[in-house]
Amino acid sequence: MPTMSSILKSVRVHMHFPEPQKQCSCHLNDPPPWTGEIHGLSQALLSETPIMKAFWWLVMVVCIMCGTVTTTLVILEYVDGPTATSTTIRLVRMFSVFIPGRPQ
């Protein structure tokens, strides 16, 4: 009686695989993945004219400055004084629940 391994050896499938590539040809001109981490970095590095490079570097500097100022203000406001949240609990006799599709 034939075994499973003998059946598999007799029915071999030969497949042709293309040569391995480091990168798909459709992605050869894509910017590196790390350039998407900072807004405008890929545009600044890949811009062709000096005016566009200057514009995108300016955008990045403004974004970094705004982020720094906002973070500083939040930290100063937190350190300035304690924050407290007050809640009021009210007891109700009946809690209304509306379920669509069911008569009330």
C-alpha positions as MATLAB code, in Angstrom:
seq = 'MPTMSSILKSVRVHMHFPEPQKQCSCHLNDPPPWTGEIHGLSQALLSETPIMKAFWWLVMVVCIMCGTVTTTLVILEYVDGPTATSTTIRLVRMFSVFIPGRPQ';
ca = [
       0.000    0.000    0.000;
       1.418    3.376   -0.939;
       2.246    5.772    1.838;
       1.573    9.476    1.851;
       5.249   10.323    1.443;
       5.601    8.042   -1.594;
       2.549    9.670   -3.202;
       3.952   13.129   -2.552;
       7.333   12.163   -4.020;
       5.719   10.885   -7.207;
       3.578   14.003   -7.668;
       6.154   16.781   -7.581;
       5.197   20.213   -8.731;
       7.913   22.308  -10.295;
       7.206   26.009  -10.093;
       9.174   28.797  -11.647;
       9.729   31.750   -9.368;
      11.123   35.042  -10.671;
      14.472   36.232   -9.429;
      14.127   37.896   -6.024;
      14.294   41.677   -6.022;
      15.219   43.945   -3.187;
      12.411   46.336   -4.063;
       9.460   46.255   -6.428;
      10.087   48.324   -9.550;
       6.871   50.285   -8.928;
       8.334   51.630   -5.653;
      11.811   52.585   -6.849;
      11.083   56.330   -6.784;
       9.232   56.358   -3.450;
      10.792   58.373   -0.614;
      12.238   56.403    2.308;
       9.639   55.341    4.908;
      11.158   57.456    7.696;
      10.418   60.679    5.771;
       6.722   60.357    6.620;
       7.395   60.827   10.320;
       7.878   64.603   10.129;
       5.448   66.728    8.117;
       7.159   68.063    4.998;
      10.472   66.199    5.341;
      10.043   64.127    2.184;
       8.915   67.216    0.269;
      11.905   69.190    1.531;
      14.369   66.464    0.596;
      12.825   65.662   -2.789;
      11.948   69.186   -3.965;
      13.667   70.170   -7.169;
      13.726   73.958   -6.832;
      15.441   75.901   -4.021;
      12.258   77.915   -3.423;
      10.231   74.764   -2.737;
      12.994   73.364   -0.515;
      13.024   76.607    1.492;
       9.214   76.567    1.737;
       9.080   73.010    3.115;
      11.945   73.628    5.557;
      10.043   76.718    6.750;
       6.874   74.622    7.182;
       8.797   72.109    9.287;
      10.403   74.807   11.461;
       7.026   76.496   12.047;
       5.396   73.154   12.955;
       8.195   72.289   15.382;
       8.009   75.746   16.974;
       4.208   75.572   17.349;
       4.454   72.103   18.877;
       7.143   73.243   21.295;
       5.162   76.316   22.375;
       1.960   74.309   22.831;
       3.717   71.612   24.847;
       5.416   74.232   27.033;
       2.114   76.026   27.695;
       0.375   72.787   28.645;
       3.180   71.820   31.026;
       3.236   75.301   32.603;
      -0.538   75.258   33.070;
      -0.311   71.837   34.696;
       2.502   72.878   37.036;
       0.796   76.201   37.870;
      -2.032   74.746   39.858;
      -3.893   71.610   40.724;
      -6.614   70.381   38.477;
      -9.820   68.979   39.886;
     -12.875   67.412   38.381;
     -16.168   67.547   40.203;
     -19.011   65.182   39.497;
     -22.550   65.140   40.760;
     -24.375   61.862   41.248;
     -28.149   61.993   40.982;
     -30.351   59.023   41.722;
     -33.295   58.452   39.394;
     -36.243   56.100   39.802;
     -36.361   54.942   36.217;
     -33.771   54.833   33.513;
     -35.144   55.285   29.996;
     -33.560   53.204   27.290;
     -34.570   53.676   23.689;
     -34.042   50.637   21.493;
     -34.681   51.230   17.792;
     -37.159   48.813   16.253;
     -38.884   47.909   19.523;
     -42.108   49.560   20.645;
     -41.846   51.480   23.896;
];
